[in-house]
Amino acid sequence: MIKKDLYKFGAVLLILFSLVVGFLNEVPRLPILNESIRNLYFHVPMWFVLMFQMSVSLYYALRYLSNYNLQDDIKSVSAAQVGFFFSIPGILTGMLWAKSTWGTYWTFADPKLNGVAMAILVYAAYFILRSSVDDEIKRAKLSGVYNVFAYVMMMVFLMILPRLTDSLHPGNGGNPAFSQYDLNNNMRVVFYPAVLGWILLSWWLFELKIRIKNIHNKLSEYDE
């Protein structure tokens, strides 16, 4: 049991490490960014978690479409819910960073911001679709097919389109990525543990969501 829960301790320790060291260690002194560059430890890991959990959701959606095991549908929607949840702090930390560096919380001139909004709306439609279908088999099939579409659209909006046009975000539209000019060793020693810590935490939440859904389903069976 202890071995099974080791990743939970790892998640807590890595996140605490990134929080404490992230605010105390030295960072590059760059124009405009200044101390706001520390937001890299919090903002970017949220999007790593989003893409990780949506990839997990896609995997189980494809598994359901191949074997029609409802447990795979439960895992698929649980992962999507966790990923969607982490998109909220991802957007909020991004808005705060934008205000500090660009002077506004949101600008429609940046394709990655627009892409994020579109990707979130696509997955919001996924949850609306699920809630509109009562039959669990039909709901699982429709959700599985839509999940494939949603994942492809997310990758297009977040990873492809921003790289084809001008963007204020580092690493997009000719704007160099952090790793190319300012993600020094002081930042790497915090950034990578932060990414891993938040991903591990998201997996913990993913497992909790599955347990809750299974308990809810059993209680529903008893009521019937």
PEKAJO-V183174 format. One record per helix or strand of 3 or more residues. SS is the DSSP state (hx for helix, st for strand). FROM is the first residue (numbers start at 1). TO is the last residue. If there is no record, write none. Layout:
SS,FROM,TO / SS,FROM,TO
This chain:
hx,6,24 / hx,34,67 / hx,70,102 / hx,111,131 / hx,136,164 / hx,178,181 / hx,185,223
